[in-house]
């Protein structure tokens, strides 16, 4: 069994690591660990390749653009996660399958790989800011 304090400190280190644009796969191990342990509501940074663009849908908090990201490197262990971005806040993100992306947001467990949302700033200031980076451009 893992020490809960050590796990919490490890996730805090990732969450406080800043907005890196180096596309490191270090955060992917934390995403995989959250998925394997069915944990949710963790701030993560993940990088990988866009597998599929799911399109835009209307929701109670605005229009959201969804896409699937296959996590990069050994840390991701082949996991694919869904990302939902609020395009009413970030604007539309020009995405295509095969592009490299880095996302920062809140991870929510799902048996199929999980979801990363809050990939933007929170206008209400109640949630840590996230982002999506594509080809060197940040969408917040």
C-alpha positions in Angstrom: 0.0 0.0 0.0 1.3 3.5 -0.8 1.8 6.2 1.7 -1.1 8.7 1.1 1.1 11.6 2.1 3.8 10.6 -0.4 1.2 10.3 -3.2 -0.3 13.6 -2.3 3.1 15.3 -2.3 4.0 13.8 -5.6 0.8 15.1 -7.2 1.3 18.5 -5.7 4.8 18.6 -7.2 3.3 18.0 -10.6 0.5 20.5 -10.1 2.9 23.2 -8.9 5.5 22.5 -11.6 4.4 25.4 -13.8 3.5 25.7 -17.4 6.3 23.9 -19.2 6.3 23.8 -22.9 9.0 21.1 -23.2 6.5 18.3 -23.7 8.1 16.1 -21.0 6.3 12.9 -20.4 7.0 13.1 -16.6 3.4 14.0 -15.8 2.1 11.0 -17.8 3.2 8.6 -15.1 1.0 10.6 -12.6 -2.0 10.4 -15.0 -1.5 6.6 -15.5 -1.1 6.2 -11.7 -4.4 8.1 -11.1 -6.2 5.9 -13.7 -4.7 2.7 -12.3 -5.8 3.7 -8.7 -9.2 5.1 -9.8 -8.4 8.5 -8.4 -10.1 11.8 -9.4 -9.9 15.5 -8.9 -6.1 15.7 -9.3 -4.3 18.5 -11.2 -2.1 16.9 -13.9 0.0 17.9 -16.8 0.1 15.3 -19.7 1.6 15.2 -23.1 1.1 13.0 -26.2 -0.4 12.8 -29.6 -3.9 13.7 -30.7 -5.6 10.4 -31.7 -9.0 11.8 -32.7 -10.9 15.1 -32.6 -14.3 14.5 -31.2 -15.9 17.9 -32.1 -17.8 20.5 -30.2 -20.8 20.1 -28.0 -23.0 22.4 -26.0 -23.1 21.9 -22.2 -24.3 23.7 -19.1 -21.0 25.5 -18.8 -20.6 26.4 -22.4 -19.3 24.9 -25.6 -16.7 22.1 -25.1 -14.3 20.7 -27.7 -13.3 17.1 -27.1 -10.3 15.2 -28.3 -8.4 12.0 -27.4 -4.7 12.0 -26.5 -2.4 9.0 -26.5 0.1 9.6 -23.7 3.7 9.8 -24.6 6.6 7.7 -23.3 7.0 4.9 -20.9 5.2 6.8 -18.1 1.9 6.8 -20.0 2.0 3.1 -20.6 -0.1 3.4 -23.7 -3.1 5.1 -21.9 -5.4 7.3 -24.0 -7.3 10.0 -22.2 -10.2 12.3 -23.3 -9.7 16.0 -23.0 -12.6 18.5 -22.8 -11.7 22.2 -23.4 -14.2 25.0 -22.9 -13.9 26.9 -26.2 -16.1 29.7 -24.9 -13.0 30.6 -22.8 -10.0 29.5 -24.9 -11.5 29.9 -28.3 -11.4 27.0 -30.8 -8.2 25.1 -30.9 -7.1 24.0 -34.4 -6.3 20.3 -33.8 -5.6 17.4 -36.1 -4.9 13.7 -35.5 -1.2 13.1 -35.0 -0.3 16.6 -33.5 1.7 16.7 -30.3 -0.1 18.4 -27.4 0.4 19.2 -23.8 -2.5 19.7 -21.5 -2.9 20.8 -17.9 -6.1 20.4 -16.0 -8.1 18.3 -13.6 -8.1 14.5 -14.0 -11.3 12.6 -13.5 -11.2 8.8 -13.5 -13.1 6.8 -16.1 -12.4 3.1 -16.9 -11.7 4.0 -20.5 -8.7 6.2 -19.6 -10.1 9.1 -17.9 -10.9 12.8 -18.6 -8.8 15.9 -18.3 -10.9 19.1 -18.1 -10.5 22.6 -16.7 -7.9 23.1 -19.4 -8.4 26.8 -19.2 -8.4 29.6 -16.6 -11.4 29.8 -14.3 -13.2 33.2 -14.7 -14.6 32.7 -11.2 -11.2 32.1 -9.7 -12.4 28.9 -7.9 -10.2 26.4 -9.7 -6.5 26.3 -10.7 -5.8 27.4 -14.3 -5.1 24.9 -17.0 -4.0 25.1 -20.6 -3.7 23.2 -23.9 -0.5 23.8 -25.9 -0.4 22.9 -29.6 2.6 23.6 -31.8 4.1 26.1 -29.3 0.8 28.1 -28.8 -0.9 28.1 -25.5 -4.7 28.2 -25.2 -5.9 29.2 -21.7 
